[in-house]
Every structure is written in structure tokens, then in C-alpha cells.
Amino acid sequence: MKTDDKKTDHDPEWENRILCPDGNCIGVIGPDGNCKECGIPYGNPTEGAQRNAESVNTPPCGSTQDPEPDPNWENRKLCPDGNCIGIIGSDGRCKECGREG
């Protein structure tokens, strides 16, 4: 099918999908009743939001120490291509698209 052709077929799966109740997620609810992206159960966005907050605030690997801030964070150089999300690496090239920075 060409990209300029309009879709005329009726797609019940697309029309009946249920979006994740977490407004920060792009997922849809799967057959198990949970979001396919973040795992939040459908119908309980408060529980899902709380779980997301806990995972953001929980140190990795069960560590009880706060993670050290990255000293290079403030000194990073963003890719000059406005459509790219990469940063310039030590080789002078973007780590995402390879463009020189």
C-alpha cells in the first residue's frame, strides 16, 4: 500500500484499544488488563502512578545509597541537528546520528 492511499478497511482492534491511564505513558492495555509499556493495571491509575513514583525514587540494584550526580551533565553538548536527541561524544560526533558537533 502506498503511503498516500487512505485506509478504508475497518480495524476493530485499533478503534477498540484502551489507552494507558497514566497520562505520561504511550502504552495501550493488553489482554491481561495491564499496560503493555509500563505495566499499570487498567482502572487504577493511582496505583500505577504511585508505582512509577516509587520506581523513579528507588535506587538501582537494591542500593540504599543515593545515586551520585553525573559531573558531566552540565557540560554535555547537544547535537546541532534540532531533530536529534543525541549528545556529542568524546570523538566529536553525535552518539545518536553520527553528525559532527
PyMOL commands that set and color helices and strands:
alter all, ss='L'
color gray80, all
select helices_A, chain A and resi 12-15+45-57+60-62+73-75
alter helices_A, ss='H'
color red, helices_A
deselect
rebuild
show_as cartoon
